[in-house]
Amino acid sequence: MSSYFIYVLGDPRTGAVFYVGCTKRTTARFAAHRNQCSPVSKRLSERITEIQQAGFQPVMAVVEQTEDKTREAHWIEHFKVIYALENVHYRKVKVLPLGRPTHCIHGHEFTTENTMTSKTGHRNCRECNRLKLAKYYAEHTEECKETMKEYAKKNPDKIAAIARRYQLKHAEEIREYQRKRYAESRAA
């Protein structure tokens, strides 16, 4: 597993921390902040410009090396008590005492049913993923249907296996639906 570096940006004039971030490549990330190649927020960009116009450069310090990317939220919580941070999402994240967020940035709780874990150990919100996929499907319906048809033609065995698993899982619901349809046809 690769390591993440949780870092802070500080103002060399006052020693105040004004941003907490997470990266795998500290040198490149610091250069991007210094050159404002990837501005995270307007306020952060303005803060860095203000420091540079005063003849200084922001200071970057690594506070933790970890395999758990979500530790960034712990450090945001830690520093926001002391400093006015320029982080965009830090007000939305609720954190357990151990430092793992209890909710995603959109406010959905990380429960057993609502949490997916990636191969790298990063937790993802199922509800956010469902909403993202629904939005994508709504915008690209025809492309998605074509792709599904092509997949079904190339993989008939996999489609049959999926259908069989669905039938086994929902057998009672399917029987009830069939009974209902049969009763309706007899009544007509």
Residue pairs with C-beta under 8 A, 6 or more apart in sequence:
1 67
1 120
1 121
2 24
2 67
2 120
3 24
3 65
3 66
3 67
4 22
4 23
4 24
4 65
4 66
4 67
4 68
4 69
4 71
4 72
5 22
5 23
5 24
5 26
5 62
5 64
5 65
6 20
6 21
6 22
6 62
6 63
6 64
6 65
6 66
6 71
6 72
6 75
7 20
7 21
7 22
7 23
7 26
7 29
7 30
7 60
7 61
7 62
7 63
8 17
8 19
8 20
8 21
8 60
8 61
8 63
8 75
8 79
9 17
9 18
9 19
9 20
9 21
9 33
9 48
9 58
9 59
9 60
10 16
10 17
10 18
10 58
10 59
10 60
10 61
11 18
11 47
11 51
11 56
11 58
11 59
12 51
12 56
12 57
12 58
12 59
13 51
13 54
13 56
16 83
17 79
17 82
17 83
17 85
18 44
18 47
18 58
18 83
18 84
18 85
18 86
19 33
19 40
19 44
19 47
19 85
19 86
19 87
20 63
20 72
20 75
20 76
20 79
20 85
20 87
20 90
21 29
21 33
21 40
21 72
22 69
22 71
22 72
23 29
26 60
26 62
29 60
30 60
31 37
32 38
33 48
33 58
33 60
34 48
34 57
34 58
36 45
36 48
36 49
39 45
40 86
40 87
40 88
41 86
41 87
41 88
43 86
44 86
47 58
47 86
48 58
51 57
51 58
63 75
64 71
64 75
67 120
67 121
68 100
68 121
69 120
69 122
70 99
70 100
70 101
70 122
70 123
71 99
73 90
73 93
73 95
73 99
73 100
73 101
74 95
74 98
74 99
74 100
76 85
76 87
76 90
76 93
77 90
77 93
77 95
77 99
79 85
80 87
80 90
89 105
92 103
92 105
92 106
92 107
93 101
93 103
93 105
94 101
94 102
94 103
95 101
95 102
96 102
101 110
102 109
102 110
103 109
103 110
104 110
104 124
104 125
104 127
104 128
106 125
106 127
106 128
108 114
108 125
108 127
108 128
110 123
110 125
113 126
114 125
114 126
114 127
115 123
115 124
115 125
115 126
116 123
116 124
116 125
116 126
116 129
117 123
117 124
118 124
136 144
137 144
151 159
152 159
167 174
